[in-house]
């Protein structure tokens, strides 16, 4: 009984850590895309991407 509870707790902790890592990676990718692509383009009123160049 004790080992099953410990394994479940360990699994939940590892899953939580993995979710935090995935969240951090996704946020950093979005910030990178914002700086690289969104600064050079914008969306007009019809929903089309328009380059600022």
N, C-alpha and C positions, 0 to 999 in steps of 0.2 A: 504493500500500500504506500509506504513512504517513498519508495523508489519511483513508483508511477507518478506521484505528485511532483517529485523533484524533476522528472523528465518532462512533464507537462509545463512546469514553471520555466525550465530552461528553454524549452521550445518556444514558449510565448515571448520570453525575453529576447531570444535570437531573432524571432520574427519581427518584434518591435524595432530592434536595432537595424535590421535589414530595411524595414519600411522607412526609417529616418534617413538612411544612406541613400535610398532611391529618391526620396523627396529632395534631399540636398542636391543630388546630381541633376535632377530635372529642373530645379530652380536655377542652378548655375548655367544650364544649357539655355534656358529661356532668356536669362540676362545677356548671355553671349549673343544670341540671335537678335535681341533688341538692339544691341550696340552695333552689330555688323550689318543687318539688313533693314531694320525698320528706320534707321536714321537716313538711309539712302532712298527709301520708298515711302509712299503713303497711299491710302485708299481714298478714291474719290467718291462722290455721292452715289454712283451706280454700283459700287462695290468692287471696282477694278483697281488693281495695283498700278500706280503711276510712279515712274522714276523721277527723282528730283533733278536729274542731270539733263 
